[in-house]
């Protein structure tokens, strides 16, 4: 499923981006027909914070969100106070109930803006309660803009935003009148951003992988993450019971497994099992990624003493996240707590881990000359390829059992 969000920048007096207003969109046509304001607000919030990530949408600038009356009164979704400006729509009745809600939100630390404000339409009582008054200047004559700016200042407006600026003359006039912020087609038209949404199961898997890959996990935290997912706990213990591990005695708990294999390896195997649960993709893909990951780990052990084989394994495995989750790799990498060398390897194929990945990918494509150019001994590369191929088939069978 494709998800969409409209976005238009807001500029300060120095013509630097000061924030972005987000709009409901249901396609990439640049407009949308809103039949249910509450549903549109919910969709924008969900897409901005969950599907896209606010940082990616707004580059860490504040985001202006259109809020229906119900959202202002009931506040069904907690929003980060330091990142959002709540816009009161012009159809929200400025009665005592709304006044009480705005006072509550302001007291909680939210910044509030009045959208499409027109002097003389009965919303003046809201001015002292908000931080920004947005004035629609698209149909106003120059003298009226000057007059209303002065009236709004006298009424207690803290900051003024001129919206729907369509000509350079109106932009210059609003600047001279002391407006603090500027928005409109003359400055920049709204754009629509879109992406393919993750399913609920994919979201859960990505969240679990993110938790498992955190560098600062201690044994207790790792045990807690794994044991909170019954399926993951079962599959991990079943894996440890396989003939691949020669040991004396049984492993009866996740903690025993962590002690037996080591924290880092358990993190990686938990990650592998979680990714394998993404059933939308063909099983052959996981075999390919297992082989790629193991080639990286084996070559690392044989020729890259400064690097960590477990990290090399994750680089190989995560290089196929885009295929597993049907999302751009760069966007998925942003959501995981990965080190700079790992990010560079995945996104740019650079650094020591990037060289390992280049070699593994070349072998996967039967491009032996390209694999040789990565600098690893030809015999070591061939042995890693054959060993990884056998190993990947065994692991895939265990994971599918």
PyMOL commands that set and color helices and strands:
alter all, ss='L'
color gray80, all
select helices_A, chain A and resi 37-52+54-58+69-74+96-107+124-129+142-154+168-176+200-212+219-227+230-240+254-261+263-276+283-303+309-318+321-325+329-334+340-348+351-364+368-373+378-400
alter helices_A, ss='H'
color red, helices_A
select strands_A, chain A and resi 2-11+17-24+62-67+84-88+111-117+132-136+159-163+181-182+191-196
alter strands_A, ss='S'
color yellow, strands_A
deselect
rebuild
show_as cartoon
